[in-house]
Amino acid sequence: MANITLKNIPDKAYELLKERAKRNQRSINSEIIMAIKNHLHLEKPNPDEILAKAREFRSKIKVKLSPEEIENAINWGRP
């Protein structure tokens, strides 16, 4: 694999990359590689992985809403 050295990365871009890397439990280098792959569409998303991540995220949510509560929230304030 090739190596690249990045210079003059804007502070805001670096901070965003650092935050995303932490959130995704990756190094900044790995996060940059993923950002490049996603931007260039080098890898298609795996539906099973997306579903697994969604289920994991849902399991961490403390608030559980019934389908009726969700429907009421969607329709709240609508005529």
BELKA-V848029 format. One record per run of one state. SS is the DSSP state (H for helix, E for strand, L for the rest). FROM is the first residue (numbers start at 1). TO is the last residue. If there is no record, write none. Layout:
SS_FROM_TO, SS_FROM_TO
This chain:
L_1_10, H_11_23, L_24_27, H_28_39, L_40_46, H_47_60, L_61_66, H_67_75, L_76_79
